[in-house]
Amino acid sequence: MAPKELAIDWIEQTLERFPRTRFAHLPTPFESMPRLTEAFGGPALWVKRDDCTGLAVGGNKTRKLEFLVGAAIAEGAETLLSFGALQSNHVRQTAAAAAKAGLGCRLVLVDKVQYREPAYETSGNVLLDDLLGADVHIVKNDAEAASVARKLLDEEAAAGRGVYAIPTGGSNAVGALGYVDCAKEIVAQSRERGVAVGSVVTAVSSAGTQAGLSAGFAALGADVRVLGLNVYNADFADQEQTLRRLTTDVLASLGVEPANPPHLEIRHEFLGEGYGIPNAGVVDAVRCAAECEGLLLDPVYSGKAMAGLRAMIEAGEFRDMGADAVVFLHTGGTPGLFAYRDALVAS
Ligand SMILES: Cc1ncc(COP(=O)(O)O)c(C=O)c1O
């Protein structure tokens, strides 16, 4: 990151313009990972601890939900409606945000991940959704999800309650503002600690996290490469288009045309057999982060991203970075550990 004047105050003032309900524990810690750096054979690895954002075990959705719930309340909504997979972290955090804000929460979960063990259907996020008091509807496919959502909207309308619908993953131009804020935090913390950040690596599914970070660094004028590792979408062209559209939308809502538009970079080769299906490299990365740094990743998102980062380091992809650090964004997902027990336990 070049030591130049960055638009930190401008970003802070711009974000103030948007409705926001504050429940995140911010700033999240920014920590070095010397033992993982050594285990993987360098570059210098740091971690941005967005697993510590608070809101029912933390994770990347807390930042997005601050802006989404802010918008819902500003519109006078009384109920949040959202969508996800059976073990979605996003819906668990949406249920927690609704509980904290005194809103109703109705969730439509599509049970389509090709992974099964007894805990997958009952533990992890499924258990927490129930504890958090959400009204959960489990369906088999997207068509059924659309028809259940219509029925829920009709019920809420009949009861006279306004509904705020949050897309899968909380990824739209509103939710992604949370990651503009995170880009600002990374810039401020790395300057404070004297760390030159070359790249930020993150898991990507609905793409709001990468879009917000990319828009945020570009708006700040910070020369940081954001590297997204696709853990979700087998249609790679669609994934790239989603990221481009969201990033453009976020920059438009900030009202900025950066001098250097963000270079959007997604890697797809670490998706493996598909969304929600861990492989040996993922299990190894989860165990390695736990044993080296006491860091709990998850088998669907952060663990798969860490496995990808490790593979890239081992292939020598960061060799030309000099002393620049790689920051791994820990996006959370901890409850997933309990839903994937059989996949993770050492035999
Ligand atoms: C733990 C975790 N990490 C990463 C992601 C990906 O974030 P995004 O959907 O913004 O791409 C998600 C999204 O569901 C998640 O739950």
PDBQT file of the ligand as one rigid body, heavy atoms in Angstrom, charges set to zero:
ROOT
HETATM    1  C1  LIG A 401     -18.595 -17.768   6.514  1.00  0.00    +0.000 C 
HETATM    2  C2  LIG A 401     -18.783 -17.134   5.190  1.00  0.00    +0.000 A 
HETATM    3  N1  LIG A 401     -17.695 -16.738   4.508  1.00  0.00    +0.000 NA
HETATM    4  C3  LIG A 401     -17.784 -16.152   3.289  1.00  0.00    +0.000 A 
HETATM    5  C4  LIG A 401     -19.005 -15.955   2.692  1.00  0.00    +0.000 A 
HETATM    6  C5  LIG A 401     -19.029 -15.321   1.338  1.00  0.00    +0.000 C 
HETATM    7  O1  LIG A 401     -19.410 -13.989   1.392  1.00  0.00    +0.000 OA
HETATM    8  P1  LIG A 401     -20.214 -13.358   0.177  1.00  0.00    +0.000 P 
HETATM    9  O2  LIG A 401     -21.544 -14.058   0.131  1.00  0.00    +0.000 OA
HETATM   10  O3  LIG A 401     -20.326 -11.931   0.500  1.00  0.00    +0.000 OA
HETATM   11  O4  LIG A 401     -19.441 -13.638  -1.058  1.00  0.00    +0.000 OA
HETATM   12  C6  LIG A 401     -20.179 -16.347   3.361  1.00  0.00    +0.000 A 
HETATM   13  C7  LIG A 401     -21.484 -16.155   2.717  1.00  0.00    +0.000 C 
HETATM   14  O5  LIG A 401     -22.441 -16.799   2.943  1.00  0.00    +0.000 OA
HETATM   15  C8  LIG A 401     -20.068 -16.951   4.633  1.00  0.00    +0.000 A 
HETATM   16  O6  LIG A 401     -21.140 -17.366   5.321  1.00  0.00    +0.000 OA
ENDROOT
TORSDOF 0
